[in-house]
Amino acid sequence: MTKTVGQSVARVDARAKVTGEAKYPADFSMEGQLHAKVLFAGRPHARVLSIDTSEAETVPGFVAVFTAKDVPVNEYGLQTPDQPVLCGPGSSKSGTDVVRFVGDQVAVVVAETERAAAKARDLIHVEYEGLPVVGDPFAALAPGAPQLHARRAHSEFHPELNGLEGNRICHHQIRKGDMEAGWAAAEVVVEAEYHTPPQEHAYLQPEAGLSYIDDEGRVTVVVGGQWTWEDQRQVAHALGLESEQVRVIYPAIGGAFGGREDMSVQIVLALAAWKLQRPVKIVWSREESILGHCKRHPMWLRCKWGATAEGKLVAAEVQIVADGGAYCYTTNKVLGNATIVCTGPYEIPNIKVDVDGVYTNNLPGGAFRGFGAPQGLFAAEMQMNKLAEALEMDPVELRMRNMLRDDSLTAMGTPLPGGVHLVEVTEACAKKAGWQQTPSGWLRPNPQSPVSNKSPVAYRRGVGLAVGYKNVGFSFGYQENCWAKVELRGEKRVEEAVVCIGSAEVGQGTHTAIKQMAAEALKLPLEQVALVVSDTATSPGSSGSVSASRMTFMAGNAVRGAARAALAKWRANERPAVAEHTYLAPETTPFDLETGYGVPNFAYGYVAQAVEAEVDTETGQLRVLRVVSANDVGKAVNPQQVEGQIEGGVAQAVGWATCENFIVKGGRVLTPHLSTYLIPTVADVPERIESIIVEQADPRGPWGVRGMGEMPFLPLAPALVAAVHDVTKVWFDELPLTPERVLEGLKGDKR
């Protein structure tokens, strides 16, 4: 039978998406459906004293309005239930009458038409008592700062959330080696402070959904998300129902990037349909989407690193403060990743790291592609490039002298699992970008020639390089698991295989990869494999989730196990042959609370990137001309899709690094539209993206697979800054590199 793993087969959803046949959440409608609109707080911090809906109820077509008093259990949250479903008086849970950011939801109006719902919503009168706005995480940490949340109860599963005073969401720390001895051995020391900005997910489709009561009496929500079973759990909890009474279905999803891990419209939709026993639909506008969901965490990173004259790293000290916004979301996990990578993919004997996530009245910080690693690696790779300059050493050479290898000890005091291939991706990237490996060490290329047909004074080119790594999976002690079921149908031979799994297709091609892996495991042609996916009615809670670059790794192992068991039953003459399998990943551990020691993850992905950029020294305008991205994927299930992931990750990273300037002042968003918050267009993406697929098998991954979806994002920003420095000799420690910021730096007015 023809092999399918390793082949660039067409995506299973390609035709439906390009012809418009694919149905996204906003495309679903039912006979007799109602329409919902959300009243957002529109202010960053206030107490809701009263809600007057009398005028709204006079609107023709008005059906109902729901407020905090209508929510049975008025709380939710992915890591800890610190957010009200609806903010206002009348709830049984204390503190839910307070809005803590502009996107908090106060009321949900349901009407016969979308226009009537919007009109009624705008006629709701809310009386607020203003509360002090805490818009700065450093001010939030100061003694006497207003406390935004009551002290949390003990969390058995998230020890980093326990016992924290004031506005700290979480704290992580690492204590490795002897810092005094490390600084004594350092002959070159580099100190700097860095700031990385928020980032808007800018999904192709904003949040939308339809909720109804299905034939078995379940409250059903058709919505875009990343964890069907987690959505089910949180909806059921808020409505006071058993999980089996709630059903969540994911259709085609217009992008996620981590931002759909946390809830948006799910609970209020389910609440309305459950209360009214009629289908209810909602579609957010782009502005509602920007205001109503989480962003990439802005972070402030203070670094002090030391090395010997021979280029051996001996000490690293890092302090990170991250703005977690109004609610926890995934702040503790995001900052766990930042803690791991903020000292880079290097072996350093003496390390001190302190990381704090902080409550403010800004939009919540949540999951976004890279999950804390882009911020931590930006600081780490900037430090490495600055050390290389101080040592008058090639930046690739410095990295090679310190890079983690199979037996190296990480900052957590343990080696990385699964084969470490940082050297391989760095070598592949550097050589492709023009570096030369000589007997005396690595030598960088010199692209600083003027661009043709342009002024040789204003336009110059530079090149930079950075390396990164990141975990695959959530881990930190969480038992990673994924369930799959395979049913083989036919008489004398297998005529069809049906694979049930809960994984979401958010544009990354996971359903295609799962189908390829199932066909490979069953030795069947692709056309004989059918998928049943993304529905809690057909896949239980352990059926997998799309996050942390884990889906191909976890789903592949689950499907392979189910296929093996189904084939055994088939050979025993069972017809149909049905088997289930739950794959349990290797166990991990949380950080030791004092030292950070532990094995936080079961697998990692590795990436190196070189960036060639052009700088207009008269205007500060940047153009990213070429990106070389080498990614160790273990095994490329579908090489074309891997290249697509690389190209998409690079484009998204270019946006974060250059033009996506999300501005918040006093808790209020000043860039709530795509006309003021600029994302890359076709004119902004690199002219050339050269993808290098490195296949160094992960011993635990199916067919050697290791996750890679987030990796292409990680090192681009520091590589770009290095390219700009290569030609301007100016370091930029804050993103994004807007023309104004670049020009200020070139004039010596860097802020």
Secondary structure, 3 states (H helix, E strand, C coil): CCCCCCCCCCCCCHHHHHHCCCCCHHHCCCCCCEEEEEEECCCCCEEEEEEECCCHHHCCCEEEEECHHHCCCCCECCCCCCECCCCCCCCCCCCCCEECCCCCEEEEEEECCHHHHHHHHHCCEEEEEECCCCCCHHHHHCCCCCCCCCCCCCCCCCHHHCCCCCCEEEEEEEEECCHHHHHHHCCEEEEEEEEECCCCCCCCCCCEEEEEECCCCCEEEEECCCCHHHHHHHHHHHHCCCHHHEEEECCCCCCCCCCCCCCCCHHHHHHHHHHHCCCEEEECCHHHHHHHCCECCCEEEEEEEEECCCCCEEEEEEEEEEEEECCCCCHHHHHHHHHHHCCCCECCCCEEEEEEEEECCCCCECCCCCCCHHHHHHHHHHHHHHHHHHHCCCHHHHHHHHECCCCCCCCCCCCCCCCCCHHHHHHHHHHHHCCEEECCEEECCCCCCCCCCCCCCCEEEEEEEEEEEEECCCCCCCCCEEEEEEEEEECCCEEEEEEEECCCCCCCCHHHHHHHHHHHHHCCCHHHEEEEECECCCCCCCCCCCCCCCHHHHHHHHHHHHHHHHHHHHHCCCCCEEEEEEEECCCCCCCCCCCCCCCCCCCEEEEEEEEEEEEECCCCCEEEEEEEEEEECCCCCCHHHHHHHHHHHHHHHHHHHHCCCCCEECCEECCCCCCCCCCCCCCCCCCEEEEEEECCCCCCCHHHCCCCCCHHHCCHHHHHHHHHHHHHCCCCCECCCCHHHHHHHHCCCCC
